[in-house]
């Protein structure tokens, strides 16, 4: 038995090709400017948050180093120190 091929319906109601409009073209200039400003503000906030996180991590590292016991310091540095 031969397989029958399904016929695809022809599109007789195709729309005429319109000029390719970008999202920027479709939005008004003021809305696009507001979106760009919001994006810049968001990236600035993210950068400030990342800098604060890095500063907090550095501070915590310093505090851990400061609060180490003599035994922990000796284990970490051993005989690496110079003799005076």
Order of alpha helices (4+ residues) and beta strands (2+ residues): alpha-alpha-alpha
